[in-house]
Amino acid sequence: MSRRQKQIITLFVFSIAAAIIAIAHGVIFDLNLSEIKRLTIWGIALTALVIFPTILFLEWLFDWNNNAQLEELEKRIKKLEEK
């Protein structure tokens, strides 16, 4: 399994946990007991489907700088190998 696949699986598992926490947060802190019905497999799945793409977008957004630095380092390494 590649590093990217492991990362996506980890982010997906995290989004499921975050969905459960988000639903529980809505129930506990808002004291809205009608939201407890969202704490089902379907409710967790729907909430995770909202959270998962958001996490992927944030990971992609913050990875821009890392990719740029990695490309720069690769160019420097190629120049050193040519010498």
C-alpha positions as CSV (number, residue, x, y, z in Angstrom):
1,M,0.0,0.0,0.0
2,S,1.4,3.4,-1.0
3,R,1.9,6.2,1.4
4,R,-0.9,8.2,-0.3
5,Q,-3.4,5.3,0.1
6,K,-2.5,5.0,3.8
7,Q,-3.0,8.7,4.2
8,I,-6.4,8.7,2.5
9,I,-7.6,5.7,4.6
10,T,-6.3,7.4,7.8
11,L,-8.2,10.6,6.8
12,F,-11.3,8.6,6.1
13,V,-11.2,6.9,9.5
14,F,-10.6,10.3,11.1
15,S,-13.6,11.8,9.3
16,I,-15.8,9.0,10.7
17,A,-14.6,9.7,14.2
18,A,-15.0,13.5,13.6
19,A,-18.6,12.9,12.4
20,I,-19.4,11.0,15.6
21,I,-17.8,13.8,17.7
22,A,-19.6,16.5,15.7
23,I,-23.0,14.9,16.2
24,A,-22.3,14.3,19.9
25,H,-21.2,17.9,20.2
26,G,-24.4,19.1,18.7
27,V,-26.4,17.0,21.1
28,I,-24.5,17.8,24.3
29,F,-23.6,21.5,23.9
30,D,-26.7,22.6,22.2
31,L,-28.9,20.5,24.5
32,N,-31.0,19.6,21.4
33,L,-32.0,16.0,22.1
34,S,-33.8,15.8,18.7
35,E,-30.4,15.6,17.1
36,I,-29.7,12.3,18.8
37,K,-31.5,10.5,15.9
38,R,-28.5,11.6,13.7
39,L,-26.3,9.2,15.7
40,T,-27.1,6.3,13.5
41,I,-25.1,4.6,10.8
42,W,-26.8,6.7,8.1
43,G,-26.3,9.9,10.1
44,I,-22.6,9.1,10.8
45,A,-22.1,8.2,7.1
46,L,-23.7,11.5,5.8
47,T,-21.8,13.6,8.3
48,A,-18.5,11.8,7.4
49,L,-19.2,12.4,3.7
50,V,-19.3,16.1,4.4
51,I,-16.2,16.0,6.6
52,F,-14.0,13.7,4.5
53,P,-13.9,15.9,1.4
54,T,-13.3,18.9,3.6
55,I,-10.3,17.2,5.2
56,L,-8.9,16.2,1.8
57,F,-9.2,19.7,0.5
58,L,-7.4,21.1,3.6
59,E,-4.7,18.5,3.2
60,W,-4.3,19.4,-0.4
61,L,-4.2,23.1,0.3
62,F,-1.5,22.8,3.0
63,D,0.5,20.3,0.9
64,W,1.1,23.0,-1.8
65,N,4.1,24.4,0.0
66,N,5.6,21.0,0.7
67,N,5.3,20.0,-2.9
68,A,7.0,23.2,-4.0
69,Q,9.9,22.7,-1.5
70,L,10.2,19.1,-2.5
71,E,10.5,20.0,-6.2
72,E,13.2,22.6,-5.4
73,L,15.2,20.0,-3.3
74,E,14.9,17.5,-6.2
75,K,16.4,20.0,-8.6
76,R,19.2,20.7,-6.2
77,I,19.9,17.0,-5.8
78,K,20.0,16.5,-9.6
79,K,22.5,19.3,-10.0
80,L,24.7,17.8,-7.3
81,E,24.5,14.3,-8.9
82,E,25.5,15.8,-12.2
83,K,28.8,17.2,-10.7
